[in-house]
Amino acid sequence: MKIVIVGGGFGGLYAAQALRRVANVQITLVDKRNFHLFQPLLYQVATGSLSPGEIAAPLRSVLKDQQNTQVLMAEVTGIDAAAKKLELDGGAEHLDYDALIVATGSRTSYFGNDQWAEEAPGLKTVEDATRIRHKILRAFEAAEKEDDPELRRAYLTFLIVGGGPTGVELAGAIAEIANDTLRHDFRSIRPEESRILVLDGGPRVLGAFPEELSEKAERSLLRMGVRTRNGVRVTGVDADGVLLQSGERVAAKTVIWAAGVAASGFGKVLSEATKCELDRGGRVIVGPDLTVPGYPEIFVIGDAAAAKDKAGNPLPGVAPVAMQQGRYAAHQVVADPALPRPPFVYHNKGNLAVIGRASAVADFGWLKVSGFLAWLLWLFIHLMYVVEFENRLLVFIKWGIQYFTFNRGARLITGEPAREKDTPVSG
């Protein structure tokens, strides 16, 4: 039996690993990148705490002992669902399958304003993270050289659009950079006087968390010098700041987008081939067993799928959902086809978000925790999910050094030199 898995993120990797002891199957994992990326820690690359190699692991290395699995570095650009055949790299190669698991993940959504990406990078890839790190650190460097008070203030203003976990984590990390890491590094500016704003269209940050935890998160951010503005919508982004729906303009040389995600473009390819429906975010609307209607051999999981829980509510786009769906799809692929498939049931083990040093919130349903204990839980859980032991050890050591010294060792400004205009260049 030929099983093809498209995507080496959490869903695809967990599906492949769930099939490691299954006999008489040939698994091919296809990804356009050669590594698995631990996205929940990507913000730490963006803020200089970690280097990319510490949160990424080569897929071939992770699966090297899995003899029934082959890894191909390629992009799936087409599908013939009737013939059960995938097109790779624009038709350069083709790949047959008996069962297909689509786990192509998500991308940043600008809600139809993709031109904003130039000045307000999202945080989905290693390149995004290094670009954001470049923008943050160059802003301090530019402020050090600037004599104009207004321009200096703009350089020292950091806007994060979106108050979900990614936005909150970025804001807290930038505050720690300004208040602690860079506090004594400059002579003309005081980094601790930086202005860090989180803009969100909802009534509060961390809207998916209980209100009491959201309020505690806002208070923690406030103590760090981060200001939140809720119920505001961004209608324009350029090199000098953002324009709000109210007509107000906020000057800032560094804008980071953490407001929305959409499914990868492969959903559209799959829709054209199978006539399946997509939701507004480009996710494939799947059945209770995570398959494309009319194609029981095609599973769509993770951020690529618009799946629902038992109550009919959309499942969140978080790593635990993708992991559980990956295992479920793997088991169903090799199950007896004569037996009815049970629907996928997501077991919510809790939500966590870190705010800053020794500060986090955790919602386990029956238990709600904040502060130092939640932070310890966040550290432990994230360490356990880092794929390779060596990376796990490196991350643990770096976190320990940073906790005691406030130092962030990956504060390198890489990429292109600054442009002639005022805005920091991405790198």
C-alpha positions in Angstrom: 0.0 0.0 0.0 1.4 3.4 -1.0 0.7 6.2 1.5 1.7 9.7 0.6 1.9 12.4 3.2 2.1 16.0 2.0 3.7 18.3 4.6 6.3 17.7 7.3 4.7 19.8 10.0 3.2 18.4 13.2 0.3 16.7 11.4 2.4 15.1 8.7 5.2 14.0 10.9 3.0 12.5 13.6 1.1 10.6 10.8 4.3 9.2 9.5 5.6 8.2 12.9 2.2 6.5 13.7 2.8 4.2 10.8 6.4 3.3 11.6 5.6 -0.3 12.7 3.0 -1.1 10.1 4.0 -3.8 7.7 3.3 -3.9 4.0 3.1 -0.1 3.6 5.3 2.3 1.6 5.2 5.8 3.0 6.4 8.8 1.1 6.6 12.2 3.0 6.8 15.1 0.6 7.7 18.6 1.7 9.2 21.6 -0.1 11.5 22.2 2.9 13.9 19.6 4.2 13.1 20.2 7.9 10.4 20.0 10.5 9.9 23.4 12.1 8.7 23.8 15.7 6.6 26.8 15.0 5.5 27.6 18.7 9.0 28.7 19.4 9.5 30.7 16.2 8.9 33.9 18.0 12.0 33.2 20.1 14.0 33.2 16.9 12.4 36.4 15.9 13.5 38.0 19.2 17.0 36.6 19.4 16.6 34.0 22.1 17.1 31.0 19.9 18.7 30.3 16.5 16.7 28.6 13.7 18.7 25.3 13.9 17.6 24.9 17.5 13.9 24.7 16.7 14.1 22.8 13.4 15.2 19.3 12.6 15.9 17.7 9.2 13.1 15.4 8.2 15.5 12.7 7.0 17.2 12.7 10.4 14.0 12.5 12.3 12.8 9.5 10.1 16.1 7.9 9.4 15.3 4.8 11.4 11.8 4.4 9.9 12.6 1.9 7.1 9.1 2.0 5.5 9.4 5.8 5.0 11.0 7.8 2.2 11.4 11.6 2.4 11.2 13.7 -0.8 12.0 17.4 -1.0 9.5 18.6 -3.6 6.5 20.8 -4.0 3.2 19.2 -4.8 1.7 21.4 -7.6 -1.2 19.3 -8.9 -3.3 16.2 -8.3 -5.3 13.8 -10.4 -7.7 12.5 -7.9 -9.3 10.0 -10.2 -6.0 8.4 -11.2 -4.6 8.8 -7.6 -1.5 10.7 -8.8 0.3 13.8 -7.6 2.2 16.2 -9.7 5.5 17.4 -8.3 7.5 20.5 -9.0 5.2 21.7 -11.8 5.0 18.4 -13.6 8.7 17.4 -13.4 7.8 14.2 -11.6 4.7 12.3 -10.6 3.9 10.2 -7.6 1.2 7.5 -7.2 -0.7 6.9 -4.0 -3.3 4.5 -2.6 -4.0 6.9 0.3 -3.2 10.5 0.7 -2.8 12.6 3.9 -2.7 16.4 3.2 -1.0 18.3 6.0 0.2 21.4 4.2 -0.3 23.9 7.1 -1.1 27.6 6.9 0.3 30.9 5.9 -0.2 34.5 7.1 -3.4 36.2 6.1 -3.7 39.9 5.5 -7.4 39.7 4.8 -7.0 40.6 1.2 -4.2 43.2 1.7 -1.2 41.2 0.8 0.8 44.3 -0.1 1.1 45.0 3.7 3.5 42.0 3.9 6.4 44.2 2.8 6.2 46.4 5.8 4.4 44.1 8.3 5.9 40.6 8.2 4.0 37.7 9.7 5.6 34.8 11.6 5.2 31.5 9.8 8.6 30.6 8.5 12.3 30.7 9.5 12.7 33.5 7.0 9.9 35.5 8.6 11.5 35.1 12.0 15.0 36.3 10.9 13.3 39.2 9.0 11.5 40.3 12.1 14.7 39.9 14.2 16.4 42.1 11.7 13.7 44.8 11.8 13.6 44.9 15.6 17.4 45.1 16.1 17.9 47.6 13.2 15.2 49.9 14.7 17.3 50.3 17.9 20.4 50.9 15.8 18.7 53.5 13.6 17.3 55.3 16.7 20.8 55.5 18.2 21.9 57.5 15.1 18.7 59.7 14.8 18.7 63.3 16.1 15.1 64.1 15.2 13.0 63.3 18.3 9.9 62.3 16.3 11.8 59.9 14.1 13.6 58.5 17.1 10.3 57.9 18.8 9.0 56.2 15.6 12.0 53.9 15.5 11.4 53.0 19.2 7.8 52.2 18.6 6.9 48.6 18.0 3.4 47.7 16.8 2.1 44.1 16.9 -1.2 43.7 15.0 -3.1 40.8 16.6 -3.6 40.0 20.3 -3.5 36.2 20.1 -0.8 34.0 21.6 1.7 34.9 18.9 1.1 38.7 19.3 1.3 38.5 23.1 4.5 36.4 23.1 6.2 38.8 20.6 5.2 41.8 22.6 6.5 40.4 25.9 9.8 39.3 24.3 10.3 42.7 22.7 9.7 44.3 26.1 12.3 42.1 27.7 14.8 43.1 25.0 14.2 46.8 25.6 14.0 46.6 29.4 16.7 44.1 30.1 18.8 42.8 27.2 19.7 46.1 25.6 19.3 48.3 28.6 23.0 49.2 28.9 24.1 48.7 25.3 23.4 52.2 23.8 24.6 55.7 24.6 22.2 58.0 22.8 19.0 56.2 23.5 17.3 54.4 26.4 15.8 51.2 25.0 13.6 50.8 28.1 11.7 53.9 26.9 10.5 52.0 23.8 6.8 52.0 23.1 5.3 48.6 22.5 1.7 48.4 21.4 -0.6 45.4 20.7 -3.6 46.2 18.5 -6.5 43.8 18.4 -9.9 44.0 16.8 -11.5 42.0 19.6 -12.6 43.1 23.0 -9.5 41.7 24.7 -6.2 40.0 24.0 -6.0 36.2 24.1 -9.7 36.0 23.1 -9.6 32.2 23.0 -8.8 32.1 26.8 -11.2 32.6 29.7 -11.7 36.3 30.5 -10.0 36.1 33.8 -6.8 34.8 32.2 -7.0 37.3 29.5 -7.2 40.1 32.1 -4.2 38.7 34.0 -2.3 38.6 30.7 -3.1 42.2 30.1 -1.9 43.2 33.5 1.3 41.3 33.1 1.9 43.1 29.8 1.2 46.4 31.4 3.8 45.8 34.1 6.4 45.1 31.3 5.5 48.4 29.6 3.4 46.9 26.8 0.1 48.8 26.0 -2.8 47.0 24.5 -5.5 48.6 22.4 -8.6 46.5 21.8 -11.5 47.0 19.5 -9.4 48.7 16.8 -8.9 47.7 13.2 -6.0 48.4 10.9 -7.0 49.7 7.5 -3.5 50.6 6.2 0.1 49.8 6.7 3.2 51.5 5.2 6.8 52.2 6.1 5.9 54.9 8.6 3.2 53.1 10.6 -0.4 52.1 10.5 -3.8 53.7 9.8 -6.7 52.7 12.0 -10.4 52.5 10.9 -11.1 55.5 13.1 -8.8 57.6 11.0 -6.1 57.7 13.6 -2.5 57.2 12.4 0.1 55.5 14.7 3.7 56.2 13.7 6.0 53.2 14.0 9.0 52.0 12.0 8.4 48.4 13.1 5.1 46.7 12.5 4.6 42.9 12.9 1.5 41.1 11.7 0.0 38.5 14.0 -3.6 39.0 13.2 -4.7 36.2 10.9 -3.9 32.9 9.2 -5.1 31.2 6.1 -4.6 27.7 4.7 -1.8 27.0 2.3 -2.5 27.3 -1.4 -2.7 23.6 -1.8 -6.3 23.7 -0.6 -7.3 25.5 -3.9 -5.4 22.8 -5.9 -7.3 20.1 -4.1 -10.6 21.9 -4.5 -10.1 22.2 -8.3 -9.3 18.5 -8.5 -12.1 17.1 -6.3 -14.7 19.9 -6.3 -14.5 20.0 -2.5 -15.6 23.2 -0.7 -13.2 25.6 1.0 -14.0 27.9 3.9 -13.2 31.6 3.9 -9.7 30.9 5.1 -9.0 28.4 2.2 -9.3 25.4 4.4 -10.8 22.2 3.0 -14.2 21.4 4.5 -13.8 17.8 5.5 -16.2 15.1 6.8 -16.2 13.8 10.4 -13.5 11.3 9.4 -11.3 14.1 8.0 -11.7 13.0 4.4 -12.7 14.9 1.3 -16.3 14.2 0.5 -16.4 11.5 -2.2 -12.8 10.6 -1.8 -12.4 8.3 1.3 -8.7 7.8 0.5 -7.9 11.6 0.8 -7.4 12.9 4.4 -6.9 16.6 5.1 -5.6 17.5 8.6 -4.1 20.3 10.7 -4.4 23.9 9.5 -5.3 22.8 6.0 -8.6 21.3 7.2 -11.9 23.0 8.3 -12.9 20.4 10.9 -15.4 20.7 13.8 -15.7 19.3 17.3 -18.7 17.3 18.6 -20.6 20.6 19.3 -20.1 21.8 15.8 -17.5 24.4 16.7 -14.4 24.9 14.4 -11.3 23.2 15.8 -8.5 25.7 16.6 -5.3 25.9 14.4 -2.9 24.7 17.1 -0.3 22.0 17.1 -2.1 19.5 19.4 -5.0 19.4 16.9 -2.7 18.5 14.0 -0.9 15.9 16.1 -4.0 14.1 17.1 -5.4 14.3 13.5 -2.2 12.9 12.1 -2.4 9.9 14.4 -6.1 9.4 13.6 -5.6 9.6 9.8 -2.7 7.2 10.0 -4.8 4.6 11.9 -7.7 5.0 9.5 -5.6 4.6 6.4 -4.6 1.1 7.4 -7.8 0.1 9.2 -10.2 -2.6 7.8 -12.1 -0.8 5.0 -15.1 -3.1 5.7 -15.5 -1.4 9.2 -17.2 2.0 9.6 -14.8 4.8 10.4 -15.3 6.5 13.8 -15.4 10.3 13.6 -12.4 12.2 14.7 -12.7 13.5 18.3 -10.3 16.2 19.5 -9.2 15.8 23.2 -8.3 19.3 24.3 -5.4 19.1 26.8 -5.3 22.8 27.4 -4.1 26.1 26.0 -1.0 28.0 27.1 0.5 31.4 26.3 3.7 32.8 27.6 3.8 36.6 28.4 7.4 37.1 29.6 9.9 36.1 32.2 8.2 33.8 34.7 4.8 34.9 33.4 2.3 32.9 31.5 -1.3 31.7 31.4 -2.6 28.2 31.1 -6.2 27.0 30.6 -6.8 23.2 31.1 -10.6 23.6 31.4 -10.9 22.2 34.9 -7.8 24.2 36.0 -6.8 27.7 35.2 -3.2 28.8 36.1 -1.3 32.0 35.7 2.1 33.4 36.7 5.2 31.4 37.5 3.5 28.0 37.7 2.0 28.5 34.3 5.3 29.6 32.9 7.0 26.4 34.3 4.3 24.3 32.7 4.8 26.1 29.4 8.5 25.5 29.5 8.1 21.8 30.2 5.4 21.1 27.6 7.2 23.0 24.9 10.5 21.3 25.6 8.9 17.9 25.4 7.5 18.6 22.0 10.8 19.7 20.5 11.5 16.9 18.1 15.2 15.9 18.6 16.8 15.4 22.0 19.9 17.4 21.0 17.7 20.4 20.2 15.8 19.9 23.4 19.0 20.0 25.4 20.2 23.1 23.6 17.0 25.0 24.1 16.9 24.1 27.8 20.5 25.4 28.3 19.9 28.6 26.4 16.7 29.2 28.4 18.7 28.7 31.6 21.4 31.1 30.5 18.9 33.7 29.4 16.9 33.4 32.7 20.0 34.2 34.8 21.8 36.7 32.6 19.0 38.3 30.6 21.2 37.8 27.5 19.9 36.8 24.1 22.7 35.2 22.2 21.2 35.2 18.7 21.1 39.0 18.3 22.6 39.1 14.9 21.5 41.5 12.2 21.9 39.5 9.0 20.7 40.1 5.5 20.8 43.2 3.3 22.3 46.5 4.4 19.9 49.3 5.2 18.1 51.0 2.4 18.5 54.6 1.8 15.1 55.4 3.2 14.2 55.5 6.9 12.5 52.2 7.2 14.6 49.2 8.4 15.1 46.7 5.7 14.1 43.0 6.1 16.7 40.4 6.0 
